[in-house]
Amino acid sequence: MKNMPSAPVPGIIGGLGPASTVDYYNGIISEYRKTVKQDVYPRIIINSVNMTDILDDVAAKSYVSLTAKLADAVLQLKNAGADFALIASNTPHVVFDELEKISSLPLISIVDSAVSYTAAHKWKRILFTGTLFTMNNTFYPEKFTKSGIECIMPSPEDREKIHHIIFPDLEAGIVTPEMKKDFQAVCNPIINAAAAGKKPVEAVVLGCTEIPLLIHDGDLPLPVINTTAVHITAAVNYMCRQ
């Protein structure tokens, strides 16, 4: 095996939740190996934080506290040897811009990764799904709008339904056929109504890193934008910039 330069070491703020953190770990290893085409396994550092503490700050909109906790988690990753960091969750990205200003490591945004992926596919109108907090916030629609992409959010009632599919079971890695049917029952009428109008939806954003545990390509009548997968690709691209 040929020697190759050491790749930048990714640091993952994980545990948000544990099941999707495993997806990040496996995904980065698999995609990196496919990209470099060598029998190597990249070094990865994971800082698994207390999800309850993070979600308490999110629920209370205690953004200063949330930013400080994430900044501390990044510093711990740096001290452990990480060269850059990513948060393995969509919801905490509400404070990404503030975190980036004080971060001790370069950060890769899941939001920017998803928007770039959508723009590269030339999709102009997408349906967004995620946690209730993320769907009720503006940090995703604002970034999509800046790239000329219209972000359609479900109705308040449908947002509640999606959120309760995610919490508590999906967040804990529990997946059942009934949960998939419930998710499809929310999304399909929105997609069909848009298709019947003048502005059809072109793709569905899985804007929670747990939703890809449940929904895959082919489960909806439109392409899905797996935010976990595009975030992993962005991390591997960073690692391979030699």
C-alpha positions in Angstrom: 0.0 0.0 0.0 1.4 3.4 -1.0 1.9 5.9 1.8 -0.3 8.9 1.6 -0.4 12.2 3.5 -2.5 12.2 6.7 -5.9 13.7 6.1 -7.2 16.5 8.3 -8.9 14.9 11.3 -12.7 15.5 11.6 -14.1 16.2 15.0 -17.8 15.4 15.4 -20.1 16.9 18.0 -22.3 13.9 18.4 -25.0 12.4 20.6 -27.6 14.7 19.0 -28.8 11.9 18.8 -26.7 8.8 19.2 -28.2 6.8 16.3 -27.4 9.5 13.7 -23.9 9.9 15.2 -23.2 6.3 14.2 -24.3 7.2 10.7 -21.8 10.0 10.6 -19.0 7.7 11.9 -19.7 4.9 9.4 -20.5 7.3 6.5 -17.2 9.3 6.8 -15.2 6.1 6.9 -17.0 4.6 3.9 -17.0 7.7 1.8 -13.3 8.5 2.6 -12.2 5.1 1.6 -14.1 5.2 -1.7 -12.7 8.7 -2.4 -9.0 7.9 -1.8 -9.3 4.4 -3.2 -6.8 3.0 -0.7 -7.1 0.6 2.2 -6.9 3.2 4.9 -9.2 4.2 7.7 -9.3 7.9 8.7 -8.9 9.0 12.2 -12.2 10.5 13.6 -12.8 12.1 16.9 -16.3 12.1 18.4 -17.4 14.3 21.4 -20.7 12.8 22.4 -22.5 15.6 24.3 -25.6 15.5 26.5 -28.5 15.9 24.1 -30.9 16.8 26.9 -28.7 19.9 27.9 -28.6 21.0 24.3 -32.3 20.6 23.7 -33.1 22.4 26.9 -31.2 25.4 25.6 -32.9 25.1 22.2 -36.4 24.9 23.8 -35.7 27.9 26.1 -34.0 29.8 23.2 -31.0 30.2 25.5 -28.7 30.8 22.5 -25.8 32.3 24.4 -25.7 29.2 26.6 -26.1 26.9 23.6 -23.3 28.7 21.7 -21.0 28.5 24.7 -21.7 24.7 25.2 -21.0 24.0 21.5 -17.8 26.2 21.6 -16.6 24.2 24.6 -17.3 20.9 22.7 -15.3 22.2 19.7 -12.4 23.1 22.0 -12.4 19.6 23.5 -12.3 18.2 20.0 -9.3 20.5 19.1 -7.5 19.4 22.3 -8.1 15.8 21.3 -6.4 16.4 17.9 -9.2 17.3 15.5 -8.4 19.7 12.7 -12.0 20.8 11.9 -15.4 20.1 13.3 -19.0 19.5 12.4 -22.2 19.3 14.5 -24.1 16.0 13.7 -27.5 17.6 14.0 -29.5 20.3 12.2 -31.3 22.0 15.1 -28.2 23.4 16.9 -27.2 25.2 13.6 -29.6 28.0 14.7 -26.4 29.4 16.4 -23.9 28.3 13.8 -23.0 31.8 12.6 -22.3 33.0 16.2 -20.4 29.7 16.9 -18.3 30.1 13.9 -17.1 33.5 15.1 -15.6 32.1 18.3 -14.9 28.5 17.2 -11.4 27.2 17.9 -11.6 25.0 14.7 -12.9 25.5 11.2 -16.6 24.4 11.0 -18.6 22.8 8.3 -22.3 23.7 8.2 -24.9 21.2 7.5 -27.2 24.0 6.3 -24.7 25.3 3.8 -24.0 21.8 2.6 -27.7 21.1 2.0 -28.2 24.4 0.2 -25.1 23.8 -2.0 -26.4 20.3 -2.9 -29.8 21.6 -3.8 -28.4 24.4 -5.9 -26.1 22.0 -7.7 -29.2 20.0 -8.8 -30.9 23.2 -9.9 -33.9 22.6 -7.8 -35.8 25.8 -7.2 -38.7 24.8 -4.9 -38.3 22.3 -2.0 -40.3 20.9 0.8 -38.6 21.1 4.2 -39.0 18.6 7.0 -37.3 18.5 10.4 -37.8 19.0 14.1 -40.5 21.4 15.1 -37.9 23.9 16.2 -36.1 23.8 12.9 -39.3 24.0 10.9 -40.5 27.0 12.9 -37.2 28.8 12.6 -35.7 30.8 9.7 -32.1 29.7 9.5 -32.8 27.2 6.7 -35.3 29.3 4.6 -33.0 32.3 4.8 -30.1 30.4 3.3 -32.2 28.7 0.6 -33.7 32.1 -0.3 -30.2 33.6 -0.7 -29.5 30.9 -3.3 -32.8 31.5 -5.2 -34.5 28.5 -3.8 -38.0 28.6 -2.3 -38.4 26.6 0.9 -41.9 25.3 1.6 -42.7 24.5 5.2 -45.6 22.1 6.2 -48.6 23.6 8.0 -48.4 24.0 11.8 -50.5 20.8 12.2 -48.2 18.8 9.9 -45.1 20.2 11.6 -46.4 18.8 14.9 -47.0 15.4 13.2 -43.5 15.3 11.8 -42.0 16.3 15.1 -43.8 13.6 17.0 -42.5 11.0 14.5 -39.0 12.2 15.3 -39.4 12.4 19.1 -39.0 10.3 21.1 -38.7 7.0 19.1 -36.8 8.0 16.0 -34.4 10.1 18.0 -33.6 6.9 19.9 -33.0 5.0 16.7 -36.3 3.2 16.8 -37.8 2.7 13.3 -41.1 1.1 12.4 -43.2 0.7 9.2 -46.0 2.7 10.8 -43.6 5.7 11.4 -42.7 5.6 7.7 -46.4 5.5 6.7 -47.1 8.4 9.0 -44.3 10.5 7.5 -45.4 9.7 3.9 -49.0 10.6 4.9 -47.8 14.1 5.8 -45.6 14.7 2.8 -47.5 13.2 -0.1 -50.5 15.4 0.1 -48.3 18.5 0.2 -46.3 17.2 -2.8 -49.5 16.3 -4.7 -51.2 19.7 -4.0 -48.1 21.5 -5.2 -48.0 19.4 -8.4 -51.6 20.3 -9.1 -50.8 23.9 -8.9 -48.4 26.2 -10.9 -45.4 25.6 -8.6 -44.5 22.0 -8.1 -42.1 20.9 -5.4 -38.9 19.4 -6.8 -37.3 17.7 -3.8 -37.8 17.0 -0.1 -35.3 18.1 2.5 -34.8 15.6 5.3 -33.7 18.4 7.7 -33.2 16.3 10.7 -30.3 13.8 10.9 -32.7 11.1 12.3 -35.2 11.2 9.4 -32.7 9.4 7.0 -32.9 6.5 9.4 -36.6 6.2 8.3 -36.9 7.7 4.8 -34.7 6.7 1.8 -34.7 7.4 -1.9 -37.9 5.9 -3.4 -40.0 6.3 -0.2 -41.4 9.6 -1.5 -42.4 10.5 -5.1 -39.6 13.1 -5.2 -35.9 13.0 -4.7 -34.9 13.4 -1.0 -32.1 15.7 0.2 -30.4 13.7 3.0 -28.7 16.4 5.1 -26.7 13.8 6.9 -25.3 12.4 3.7 -24.5 15.8 2.1 -22.8 16.9 5.4 -20.7 13.7 5.4 -19.7 14.4 1.8 -18.7 18.0 2.7 -16.5 16.7 5.5 -14.8 14.1 3.3 -14.2 16.7 0.6 -12.5 18.9 3.3 -10.4 15.9 4.4 -9.2 15.2 0.8 -8.0 18.7 0.0 -4.3 17.9 0.0 
